[in-house]
Amino acid sequence: MSSDLTNNDFKELVRSRTDLVALVGESVALTPGRGGAEFKCLCPFHDDHTPSLVVYPDRQTFRCWACSTGGDCFTWVMEFDKVEFRDALETLAKRAGLEMPTFAGKRPQENAVAKTDVLDVLTWAENEFHRCLLDSQMAAPARDYLKERGFTDETIAKFKLGFAPNDGQWLIARGRGKFPLEQMLTARLINKSDDGPGHYQFFRNRVLFPIRNDKGRCVSFGGRVLPQFAQPGVGKYLNGSDSDVYSKSNLLFGFDAAREGIRKAGTAVVVEGYTDVLISHQFDVTNVVGVCGTGGRESPCELPVGEHRPAGARAARRSRPG
């Protein structure tokens, strides 16, 4: 195959030749729903007893609504086969009858950063932060905080909450050999040091709330400092910076989880805080979404809830004191 292809060109070619429904159906039993608009199955990524994983043919994505594992065809192979992206790309290329190209002069990882590559590094970071929250001793205060706030394990898994340790090199060290620093910078996961060479982790000592686009892909995070580590003059919340894949003014926190609830209710309730969204969904009020950042929204906004959206489905803002 021509070496003129970039890594991203070939990745998109493989994606276009892969039917996610057929791919997932090779490993698990799928049941069609909503007239073929979605397919459900028992999630293979946790101990599932009722079909929690949904495959969306129109978006070519999947999402487990219990454990929050989700993504595209590459994510499926990476999670199901426990392999890195390069191996998943080779597997899907072979399945599609495509020969892996030789990328001129550079390894695929070293090609120019593209939006899809940024989404891959954000998905990886989301998983790393989530595992840290669940398993690391460093995250014990974060687990205590969430328990004190009344959040259940199911809610933590559904929204895939995470924890960023105080070590400014923690994520950089874990990504070494997987992603170049350029990708992590573009994803706004790290910053360049102001007082010399080097980089540091953007989120530190914070509970993290993944922010996803309408396809369920992580595009940024909101971070809440733990009360015992709060410092004068430092904001309680730190919101991810705008990037190639994220704009605060164009996304609502929790929309991917609220899509079906909004479709059924015909309206969305927009609240001020990430935790307000979590607790609402925990009590089965599932048409609630939150603003990203402190600016809020001054007017109603149309929400892309799909072709089944009831006429006039809009977002109604609801704020609370404090």
C-alpha positions in Angstrom: 0.0 0.0 0.0 1.2 3.5 -0.8 3.5 5.0 1.8 1.9 8.4 1.0 -0.9 7.6 3.5 -0.5 9.2 6.9 -1.3 7.2 10.0 -4.7 9.0 10.3 -5.5 8.4 6.7 -5.1 4.7 7.1 -6.9 4.6 10.4 -9.9 6.3 8.8 -9.8 3.9 5.9 -9.8 0.9 8.3 -12.7 2.5 10.3 -14.7 3.0 7.1 -14.2 -0.7 6.2 -15.3 -1.9 9.6 -19.0 -2.5 10.6 -19.0 -2.2 14.4 -22.2 -4.3 14.7 -20.6 -7.1 12.8 -17.3 -6.8 14.7 -19.0 -6.9 18.1 -21.3 -9.7 17.0 -18.3 -11.9 16.3 -17.6 -12.0 20.0 -20.9 -11.6 21.8 -24.6 -12.2 21.1 -26.4 -9.0 20.0 -30.1 -8.3 20.3 -31.6 -5.6 18.0 -33.7 -2.8 19.5 -35.5 0.4 18.5 -36.1 -1.0 15.0 -32.4 -1.7 14.4 -31.3 1.7 15.7 -29.3 0.0 18.4 -28.1 -3.4 19.5 -27.7 -4.6 23.1 -25.7 -7.3 24.7 -24.2 -8.4 28.1 -21.1 -6.4 28.6 -18.0 -8.5 28.5 -16.0 -5.9 30.4 -17.7 -6.4 33.8 -19.9 -9.0 35.5 -23.1 -8.1 33.7 -26.5 -9.8 34.3 -28.7 -7.6 32.2 -27.7 -6.3 28.7 -26.0 -3.0 29.5 -23.8 -2.6 26.5 -25.3 -0.8 23.5 -23.9 -0.6 19.9 -25.1 2.4 17.8 -24.9 1.6 14.1 -25.4 5.2 13.0 -22.5 6.5 15.0 -20.4 3.3 14.8 -19.8 3.5 18.6 -20.6 1.4 21.6 -21.2 2.2 25.3 -21.8 0.2 28.4 -24.2 2.1 30.5 -23.1 0.2 33.7 -19.3 0.4 33.6 -19.0 3.2 31.0 -16.6 1.3 28.7 -17.1 2.7 25.2 -15.7 4.0 22.0 -15.2 2.9 18.4 -14.0 -0.2 16.6 -10.4 0.4 17.7 -11.5 0.7 21.4 -13.5 -2.5 21.1 -10.5 -4.5 20.0 -8.1 -2.8 22.5 -10.5 -3.6 25.4 -11.7 -7.0 24.3 -8.3 -8.3 23.3 -6.3 -6.3 25.8 -3.9 -4.9 23.2 -2.4 -1.5 22.4 -3.7 0.6 19.5 -1.1 -0.5 17.0 -2.1 -4.1 17.5 -5.8 -3.2 17.2 -5.1 -1.3 14.0 -3.3 -4.3 12.5 -6.1 -6.7 13.5 -8.8 -4.6 11.9 -6.7 -3.9 8.8 -6.3 -7.7 8.3 -10.0 -8.3 8.9 -10.8 -5.6 6.3 -8.3 -7.2 3.8 -6.0 -4.2 3.9 -2.2 -4.3 4.0 -0.5 -2.2 6.6 1.4 0.6 4.9 4.9 1.7 5.6 4.8 5.2 6.9 7.5 7.2 5.3 10.2 8.4 7.7 8.3 8.1 10.9 6.5 5.6 13.1 2.7 6.1 13.0 2.8 7.5 16.5 5.1 10.3 15.3 2.8 11.6 12.5 1.0 14.9 12.8 -1.5 15.1 15.6 -5.1 14.6 14.4 -8.4 14.9 16.2 -8.9 11.1 16.2 -5.5 10.7 17.8 -6.4 13.2 20.5 -9.6 11.3 21.3 -7.5 8.1 21.7 -5.2 9.7 24.2 -8.1 11.2 26.1 -9.8 7.8 26.2 -6.6 6.3 27.5 -6.3 9.0 30.2 -9.9 8.5 31.2 -9.2 4.9 31.8 -6.0 5.6 33.7 -7.7 8.2 36.0 -10.6 5.8 36.6 -8.4 2.9 37.6 -6.4 5.2 39.9 -9.7 6.2 41.7 -10.8 2.6 42.1 -7.5 0.9 43.0 -4.7 3.3 44.1 -3.9 4.0 47.7 -3.3 7.6 46.6 -7.0 7.9 45.8 -8.2 6.8 49.2 -9.2 10.4 50.2 -11.1 10.7 46.9 -13.0 7.5 47.5 -13.9 8.7 51.0 -15.0 12.1 49.7 -17.3 10.5 47.1 -18.7 8.1 49.7 -19.4 11.0 52.1 -21.2 12.8 49.2 -23.5 9.7 48.8 -22.4 8.5 45.4 -22.7 4.8 44.8 -20.3 2.5 43.1 -22.7 2.3 40.2 -22.8 6.1 39.7 -19.0 6.2 39.9 -18.8 3.5 37.2 -21.5 4.9 35.0 -19.8 8.3 34.7 -16.3 6.8 34.9 -15.1 9.2 37.6 -11.4 9.4 38.1 -8.7 10.8 40.3 -5.5 12.7 39.3 -2.7 12.3 41.9 -0.7 15.2 43.1 2.4 14.0 41.3 2.8 16.3 38.3 4.6 13.6 36.3 2.2 10.7 37.1 0.2 10.7 33.8 3.3 11.6 31.7 5.2 8.6 33.2 2.3 6.3 32.4 2.0 7.5 28.9 5.7 7.2 28.1 6.1 4.9 25.1 2.4 5.0 24.3 1.7 8.6 23.3 4.1 11.5 22.3 4.0 14.6 24.5 2.6 16.5 21.5 -0.6 14.5 21.7 -0.9 15.0 25.5 -0.4 18.7 25.0 -3.0 19.0 22.3 -5.4 17.1 24.5 -4.8 19.6 27.2 -3.7 16.9 29.6 -0.3 18.4 30.3 1.3 21.9 30.2 4.8 23.1 29.4 6.7 24.3 32.5 6.9 28.0 32.9 10.2 28.0 34.7 12.3 25.8 32.5 12.2 22.8 30.2 9.8 19.9 30.8 6.0 19.4 31.3 3.6 18.9 34.1 0.2 17.3 34.5 -2.7 19.7 34.2 -5.0 18.1 36.8 -3.5 17.3 40.2 -5.1 16.2 43.5 -8.6 16.3 42.0 -11.6 14.1 41.5 -12.2 14.1 37.8 -15.5 14.2 35.9 -15.0 13.1 32.2 -16.8 15.3 29.7 -17.9 13.5 26.6 -19.1 14.5 23.1 -22.4 13.3 21.6 -20.7 10.1 20.4 -19.7 9.2 24.0 -16.0 9.9 23.5 -14.1 11.7 26.3 -13.0 15.1 25.2 -12.0 16.8 28.4 -12.4 16.7 32.2 -13.7 18.8 35.1 -11.7 18.5 38.3 -12.8 19.1 41.9 -10.1 19.6 44.5 -10.5 17.5 47.7 -11.6 19.7 50.6 -8.6 18.9 52.7 -6.3 20.0 50.0 -8.0 23.2 49.1 -5.8 26.3 49.1 -6.7 30.0 49.4 -7.0 31.6 46.0 -7.2 28.3 44.2 -10.6 27.5 42.7 -12.6 24.5 44.0 -13.2 23.4 40.4 -10.7 23.3 37.5 -12.2 23.0 34.0 -10.3 21.6 31.0 -9.2 24.2 28.5 -10.8 24.4 25.0 -9.0 22.3 22.4 -9.4 20.9 18.9 -12.0 18.5 20.2 -13.6 20.4 23.1 -15.4 23.7 23.5 -17.1 24.6 26.8 -19.8 26.5 25.1 -20.8 23.7 22.8 -21.0 20.7 25.2 -23.1 19.8 28.2 -21.8 17.5 30.9 -23.6 14.1 31.1 -25.4 14.5 27.8 -24.3 11.1 26.6 -25.9 9.5 29.7 -29.0 11.8 29.4 -29.7 11.4 25.7 -32.4 8.7 26.1 -34.0 10.5 29.1 -34.1 13.7 27.2 -35.7 12.0 24.2 -38.4 10.4 26.3 -39.1 13.6 28.4 -38.9 16.0 25.5 -36.9 18.4 27.5 -33.6 18.6 29.4 -32.9 20.1 32.8 -29.6 22.0 32.8 -28.0 22.3 36.2 -24.9 24.2 37.4 -22.6 21.5 38.8 -21.2 18.1 37.8 -22.2 16.6 41.1 -25.8 17.8 40.6 -25.9 15.8 37.4 -24.6 12.7 39.1 -27.0 12.7 42.0 -30.0 13.4 39.7 -29.2 10.3 37.6 -28.5 8.3 40.7 -32.1 9.0 41.7 -33.4 8.1 38.2 -33.9 11.7 36.9 -32.1 11.0 33.7 -32.9 14.0 31.6 -30.4 16.2 33.6 -27.2 17.7 32.1 -24.7 20.3 33.4 -22.9 23.3 32.1 -19.1 22.9 31.5 -17.4 25.6 33.5 -18.8 28.5 35.4 -20.0 30.7 32.6 -23.3 28.9 32.2 -25.8 29.4 29.3 -27.9 32.5 28.9 -30.4 31.0 26.4 -32.0 27.7 25.6 -30.0 25.4 23.4 -31.0 22.7 20.9 -29.7 19.3 21.8 -28.8 16.6 19.3 -30.9 13.8 20.8 -31.4 12.0 17.5 -34.1 11.5 14.9 -36.6 10.3 17.5 -36.4 13.7 19.4 -39.9 14.9 20.2 -40.8 18.1 18.5 -39.5 21.1 20.4 -37.3 19.2 22.7 -35.1 21.9 24.3 -32.9 22.6 27.3 -34.4 24.5 30.2 -31.8 25.9 32.6 -32.2 25.3 36.3 -29.9 26.8 38.8 -29.6 26.4 42.5 -28.3 28.6 45.3 -24.6 28.3 46.1 
